[in-house]
């Protein structure tokens, strides 16, 4: 399938990742850690007015996009910028998109697990087979937090330390460690794994 969808103004295709993605505004990063905010890859781009304008438009699109937008895409990242789960409405929205497009795989890394009520609600989506939800973690997260995530069945995506991973069993992301361009479009052992997995990202 060529990287084309019906609404190209809403969905974008990343050749680096090898999949489509849907961004949203930075205000959605409600549950981020101090470490996450300080190391955000997009901080260096926020000085440009066009980036701020893009993210404003992305947030508006996020709030109004119809499920049919995703039907021609094989894989979607929610989101390269922003968090897919800012509030309860987002949980319902993402569930609707995934259920309406069973042949599209949705990848949703989030920090919303840091809020107990959000975490519990998001866990109700774990039985949607084409929705791959991951807890985004970093070196500031505690062992107690990570143990709780593991017991609750969460997959994780770790960033921030190239020397040591806080979980014994992990999978090194080929996109960031081996610079394998487009590998997210076909990878099955990492973020699109149907089983619990702990993915280790190399620092930018």
Secondary structure by P-SEA (a helix, b strand, c coil): ccccccccccbbbbcccccccccccccccccccaaaaaacccccccccaaaaaaaaaaaaaaacccccccccccbbbccccccccccaaaaaaaaaaaaacccbbbbbbccccccaaaaaaaaaacccccbbbbbbbcccccaaaaaaaaaacccccccccccccccccccccccccccccccccccccccccccbbbbbbccc
